[in-house]
């Protein structure tokens, strides 16, 4: 349904996104992940035709965003990170205003209003001023505005930003419900939020796609790694270096030793359980092991590796 090909966007000398490629399939909930400043919002604004590309091409139902913006906007519902609400309006007036801007009037508006009230769960606030609503209800009203014209595609930019834990769960369930009928792109920098909802993930970092696939697919090339947490005393930096020279499969991911005391995070292949060898090496090197614990790699580890260890987001 949506094809992004070699897409780039420059703001002066800043390369917000750089030749990215991905596809969003019909009926899919796509999680669009990345740290703050990775290029997520810029990409979504291009797909929704609010920005023009500096290079590359984006098509929605085979319509080019640069040439068919008016037609594409009819097919897309967009909830930006900064929810565009008028605090002095009643919720009903806010929805009517948005509907009229899309030429949805008369009985068509009545039918659309009843639909979004039911789907978004806003019946009890429909005649209240927007300015009096909680953050959770404001997001629900924003979603109602985004789907008032019953679009096939829904694009949500950080939809749970600023919500409390209960509101996050409510919005998450609402997005799942909408995803049964619509193609959804949901951006976030919170991995768990996307993991709970999305069928597939695209991870952005420094304006580039660094991963694309389901959770299982993303972990397939990473699950062969295990981590070993060590709290130690009397461990010299030379002996830590010697460990990686003796066991070339071991990588030191974190080293917070100070005067030989502190924490080490070691990573190695799960195909070779090196705990016994590491223990004997530590004893021979004079380390005092206060704690040793082994953990399998998780999706959070992959996300961290892709986004932090590979340079982090744009400034």
N, C-alpha and C positions, 0 to 999 in steps of 0.2 A: 504493500500500500504506500509506503514512504521509502524512497531511495535517496541516499546521500552519497554523492560521488565526488571525491577529490575536493571536498569543500574547504575553503579558506576564508578567513575574515581578518582584515587588518584595520587597526585604529591608529593611524599614523605609523610609527615605528613598532608598535606593539602587535605581535601576531597572536590574536586571541584564539584562533583555531587554525590548524595547519594540515590541509589535504587529508581530511578524515573521510572514511567510508563506513557506512553501515546501512542495514535495511530493517524496516519495521514491518512485520508480516500482518496480514489482515486478522483481526480478532486477538491480537497478542497484547499482553501487558509487558512493556519494555521498561526495565529499570535503567535510568541514565545516571550513572554514578561518577563521582570524582570529588576531590577536595575543593574547597572554595577557591575560585579563580582558575579552575581547570578548563573552562570554556563551555560549560553546560548551558547556561542561560543564553549565551550568544548563539549557540546552535539552535536552541528552541525558538529564539526570536526570528531566525532565518526561516525555519520550517513554517512558522506562522505568518510569514511575509512582513513582519515588522522591521526587519533588516534585510538588506540586499547582500548577496555574497560578494567577496572580493575575487573569488575564483571558484571553479568547480560548479556543481549543479545539484539542485534538490528538486525532486518531483514528488507530487502527491496525487495518487491515482493517475499517473502519467502526465500530470499538468505541471509545468515548470513554474516555480515560485516567482521567478523574475518576470514571467510573461502572463501569468493567470492568477494574480494575487486575489482579485475580487472573488473569483470562483472558488479558490482554495479556502478562503475565509468562511465561506458558506459550509464547508465540510469539516471545519475544525472548531472545537471549543477549547478555549485557552484560559487557564487560571495562572496568572503570573505570580511571582513570589510576593510582590507588593499588591495585595488584593485591592482592585480599584472600586471602592465603595464610597457612596456619599452619605456621611453620617446623619445629615439632616433629613434624609428621605426615610419613609417607611419602607420596610422590606418589600411590600407589594409594589410601591412606587418605583423602587430600584429595579425590580424585575420587569415592570411594564416599560420603563425607560429603555432598558436593554432590548426588550422584545420589539419595541417600536423602531429602534435603530436598525433592526433587521426586517422591518416591514411585516412583523407578526402582530396583527391587530384583530379586533372583533372576536368572533368565536374561536379563531385559531389561537389567539392569545389565551383565552379562557381554558382551552384544552391543554395548551403548553404549560400554563400556570399550575393546573391541577396535577399534571405529570411530574413537574419538578418539585412541587411541594411534597408529593408522596415519596419520590425517589430520595430526596435530600433530607427528609424529616424536618421540615421547617414550618409545619402547620401552626404550632403554638406561638411562633414569633412573626407571622406574616404581616400583622398589623402593628408591629412595634418599630420604633425608630432604629435605624441601623446602628447609630452611635451608642445605643444601650446594650448591644449584643455582646456576649462573650466571644472570645477569640475562636472557640470551636464553632459557634453558630455563624460567625462572620465567614469562616471557611466554607461552611455548608451553603451559605447564600452565594458565595463566590462560585461554588460548583454549580449551583442552580443557574446562575447567570451564564456559565460556560456551556450548559447543555439546554438552554431555553429553546434553541433552534434545532434540537435533536441531531447533533452532528454525528458522523461516523467515527471521528477521531477526537480524542480528548488528550490535551497536553497540559500537564500539571508541573509547575516549577516550585519545588520545595513546598508541597502542600501541607506538611505538618509543622512547618517552622513556627516556633513560638507557642505550640500547643503543650498542654500538660499531658502526662502519661495516659490518662483516661481518654482525653480528646484525640490523642494520636491513634489509639486503638479504634475509636469510632470512625475517624476519617479513613483509616486503613481498610476497615470493613466496607465502608461506602465505596471506596475505589475498587475493591474486589467485585462488588455488586455491579458497578458500572462497567467493569471489564468483561462481564458476561455478554454484553451487547455491543461494546465499542472497542476499537483499537485505542490503547492508552500508552502514552509515554509519560513516565513519572521521574523527574529528576530529584536527586537528593545527594547529600554528602554523608548520609547515615546509612551504613551498610545493612544493618538489621532491618531497618524500615523497608528497604527495597527487597531484601531477601524474603520477607514475609509475603510480599504481594506479587512480585514480578515472575513472569515465565522465563525471561531471559534478561541478561544484563549487558550493557555496554559501559566500560569504564574509561573515562577520559583523564588524562594527566598532561599538563603543559600544552593544552590545545591539540592533543593527539589521542587517537584510540589506542589503548594499551591492552585491552582485553574485550572479547565479545563471545558470549555463549551462555548456556545454562550454568547453574551452580556446579552440577556434576562435570560438565565439560571444562569449566575453568579450573576445577580442582584436579582434573585428571593428570595434568602435567606438574602438579604441585604437591599432591598428596603423598608422594614418595619421600617427603622430607619430615623429619621429626626434630623436635627441639628438646634440649636438655638444660634445665635451669640449675645453676650451681651457686650456692652461697658459701664463700670460702674465706679462709684466713691464711696468711703467710704464703700467698701465691705471687711470685714475682712476674713482671711483664715478660721477662726472658723465658720463663717456663711456660707461659701461655703461648708465646710464639713457638716454642719448641713442640707444644702439643699439636699445632696445626702442621708443623713440618713432619712430625712422626706419623700423623694420621691425616693424609692429604684430603680425605673426604669431609673433614670437619671444617666448618666455617664459624668464626666468632662473630655473632650478630650484635651482641651488646657486651660492653666491657666497662663496668663502673668501679673497677678496683682503685682503691686509694691506700697507698702504703701496704699493698698486698691483701687488703681486706675489701670485700664487696661482692658484687654479683657478676656472673658470667652467663650469657645465653649462647649456647652452642647449637649448631644445626648440622645434621648429617642425614644420609640416606637411610630410610627405614629398612632397606635391604640388608644392612649390616648394623646389627645392634652393638654399638661400641661402648655401652655403659661399663662393662666390666674392665675393658682396656683403659678407659678414661679414669676409672677409680684407681687402678693399679698405678697408672702414670702419676696421678695426683699424689698418692702416698709416697711414691719414689721421689717426687719433686718437693716433698715437704709441705704439701698443702694440708690444711685442716678443713675437712668438708663439714659444714654446718647443716647443709640441706642439699639434696639432689632429687629432682623430679623431672619426669619425661612427659612431654605432651605431643600429640599429633598436630600437624599443621591444620589450621582452620582457614575459612574464607577470609577472616579478618587479617590473617597473616599474609595472604596473597594480596589483598587490597593494600596493606601497608607496604609490601614489597614493590608493588606497581606504582604507588603514588608518592611515598615518602623516600624510600631508598633510591628511587630513580629520579630524584631531583626536586620533587615537591611541586606545588602549584606556582603559577605566575605571581609575581609580587603585586 
